[in-house]
């Protein structure tokens, strides 16, 4: 039996991932949603997924004080001719017209940049009818990076974040039968 040397420079070969073939965009989106669910739950949010694809949002997050509707998108590809990543911020409206997300439909837009494992948590009012968002997690030489303030901005959905004086708790009623507190 061969003894291992104490050389820390020796590396074990990486195991190739076991896949059934290339993933389509639906499968990639499902994976991003799983990552979102794990991240949000690990931060203490209650996480619910609506049944079916009828809603404009993918998840409902419970901060303990209120519910947030969140649309999740992801990308793995660097935008052509740029060093950033592009994420579509639109959906098919009535009669299949391309439509930007509105405040009546979602509260937050969550963009996951897969290769660098970075989340951007953007309030819907910051989208201002943009249809394609560009992210530069590695930095950008010319302008750009307007969404860097929202990198890993999970705190925007924390209790009291939507109040004029952030981190101020609301007056809440006594717990209901299930032990959840709801805002008055």
matplotlib code that plots the C-alpha trace (Angstrom):
import matplotlib.pyplot as plt

x = [0.0, 1.4, 1.7, 0.5, 3.2, 2.6, 2.7, -0.3, 0.2, -1.1, -4.7, -7.3, -8.9, -12.3, -15.3, -17.2, -20.8, -23.4, -25.9, -28.4, -27.3, -27.3, -30.0, -32.6, -33.6, -36.5, -34.2, -31.7, -34.5, -35.7, -32.2, -32.0, -35.3, -34.0, -30.9, -33.2, -35.3, -32.3, -30.7, -34.0, -34.8, -31.2, -31.7, -34.8, -37.5, -40.6, -40.8, -43.8, -44.2, -47.5, -49.1, -48.8, -47.4, -50.4, -48.7, -46.1, -44.0, -42.1, -42.1, -43.7, -41.3, -42.6, -40.4, -42.5, -44.1, -45.3, -45.2, -43.1, -43.8, -40.5, -39.7, -36.5, -34.3, -30.8, -28.0, -24.8, -23.6, -21.5, -23.3, -21.8, -19.3, -19.3, -17.8, -21.2, -24.2, -27.6, -30.9, -34.3, -36.7, -39.9, -42.7, -45.4, -48.4, -51.9, -51.8, -48.1, -46.9, -43.6, -44.2, -41.9, -42.7, -44.9, -45.5, -49.0, -47.4, -44.2, -42.4, -38.8, -36.9, -34.1, -31.4, -28.9, -25.5, -24.7, -20.9, -20.1, -23.0, -24.2, -27.8, -29.1, -32.3, -33.9, -37.2, -39.6, -39.7, -36.0, -36.6, -38.3, -39.7, -36.2, -36.5, -32.8, -30.7, -26.9, -24.9, -21.1, -20.2, -16.5, -16.6, -17.0, -14.6, -17.2, -20.2, -22.4, -22.9, -26.0, -27.4, -24.3, -26.2, -28.6, -26.0, -27.0, -29.5, -31.6, -32.0, -34.5, -37.0, -36.2, -38.7, -39.2, -37.3, -40.3, -41.0, -39.8, -37.5, -35.8, -35.5, -38.5, -40.9, -44.6, -47.3, -48.4, -51.4, -51.2, -50.3, -53.0, -53.8, -50.8, -48.3, -47.7, -47.8, -49.6, -49.5, -52.5]
y = [0.0, 3.3, 6.0, 9.5, 12.1, 15.2, 17.3, 19.6, 20.4, 17.0, 17.3, 14.7, 14.7, 16.4, 14.1, 14.9, 16.0, 13.3, 14.7, 13.4, 15.8, 19.6, 21.4, 23.4, 26.9, 25.6, 23.2, 26.0, 28.2, 25.4, 25.1, 28.8, 28.6, 25.8, 27.9, 30.9, 28.7, 27.5, 30.9, 32.6, 29.8, 29.9, 33.7, 32.9, 33.8, 31.7, 30.5, 29.5, 28.6, 29.3, 26.3, 26.4, 29.1, 31.5, 34.1, 36.6, 35.8, 32.6, 32.8, 34.4, 35.3, 35.8, 38.2, 37.7, 41.1, 40.9, 38.9, 39.7, 38.5, 37.7, 36.9, 34.8, 34.9, 33.6, 33.6, 31.7, 33.5, 36.6, 39.1, 39.2, 41.9, 42.8, 41.5, 41.6, 39.3, 40.1, 39.0, 39.5, 41.4, 40.9, 38.4, 37.8, 39.9, 39.5, 38.5, 37.5, 41.1, 41.6, 43.5, 44.7, 43.6, 46.1, 46.8, 45.3, 42.0, 41.6, 43.3, 42.2, 40.9, 38.4, 37.8, 35.0, 35.1, 31.4, 31.3, 33.7, 32.6, 36.1, 37.4, 40.8, 41.6, 44.6, 46.3, 46.4, 50.2, 50.2, 48.4, 51.4, 49.5, 48.0, 44.8, 43.7, 44.2, 44.1, 43.0, 43.4, 41.3, 41.5, 45.3, 47.4, 50.0, 52.2, 53.4, 50.3, 48.5, 50.5, 47.5, 46.9, 48.5, 45.6, 42.8, 40.4, 43.0, 40.5, 43.1, 45.0, 42.3, 42.1, 43.2, 46.9, 47.5, 49.0, 51.6, 55.2, 54.6, 51.3, 48.6, 50.0, 47.2, 47.6, 47.1, 43.5, 41.7, 38.7, 35.4, 33.5, 29.8, 28.8, 31.0, 33.4, 37.2, 39.4, 43.2, 45.3]
z = [0.0, -1.1, 1.6, 0.9, 1.1, 3.2, 0.0, 0.0, -3.6, -4.7, -5.9, -6.2, -9.7, -9.8, -10.4, -13.6, -12.8, -13.5, -15.9, -18.5, -21.1, -21.4, -19.4, -21.3, -20.1, -18.0, -16.1, -15.5, -14.2, -11.9, -10.5, -9.8, -8.0, -5.8, -5.0, -4.2, -1.9, 0.0, 0.4, 1.5, 4.0, 5.4, 6.0, 8.1, 5.6, 5.3, 1.7, -0.3, -4.0, -5.7, -7.4, -11.2, -13.5, -13.3, -11.1, -12.2, -9.2, -8.4, -4.6, -1.6, 1.2, 4.7, 6.7, 9.8, 9.3, 5.7, 2.5, -0.5, -4.1, -5.8, -9.4, -9.9, -13.0, -13.7, -16.2, -16.8, -19.9, -20.3, -22.5, -26.0, -26.5, -22.8, -19.5, -17.8, -17.5, -19.0, -17.5, -19.1, -16.9, -18.9, -19.4, -22.0, -21.3, -22.8, -26.4, -26.0, -25.9, -24.1, -20.9, -18.1, -14.5, -12.6, -8.9, -9.2, -10.1, -8.0, -5.2, -5.9, -8.9, -7.9, -10.4, -9.9, -11.6, -11.7, -12.4, -9.5, -7.2, -6.6, -6.1, -6.9, -5.0, -6.8, -5.7, -8.7, -8.7, -9.6, -12.8, -14.4, -17.4, -18.3, -20.3, -20.0, -16.9, -17.0, -14.1, -13.6, -10.5, -11.4, -12.0, -15.0, -16.5, -18.2, -16.2, -15.7, -12.5, -11.6, -9.8, -7.6, -4.7, -4.8, -4.7, -2.0, -0.7, 1.1, 3.9, 1.7, 2.6, 6.3, 8.9, 8.8, 5.6, 3.8, 6.5, 6.2, 9.2, 8.3, 11.0, 13.0, 13.9, 13.2, 15.8, 15.4, 16.6, 18.9, 17.2, 15.4, 15.9, 13.8, 15.7, 12.9, 13.5, 11.0, 10.5, 11.6]

ax = plt.figure().add_subplot(projection="3d")
ax.plot(x, y, z, "-o")
ax.set_aspect("equal")
plt.show()
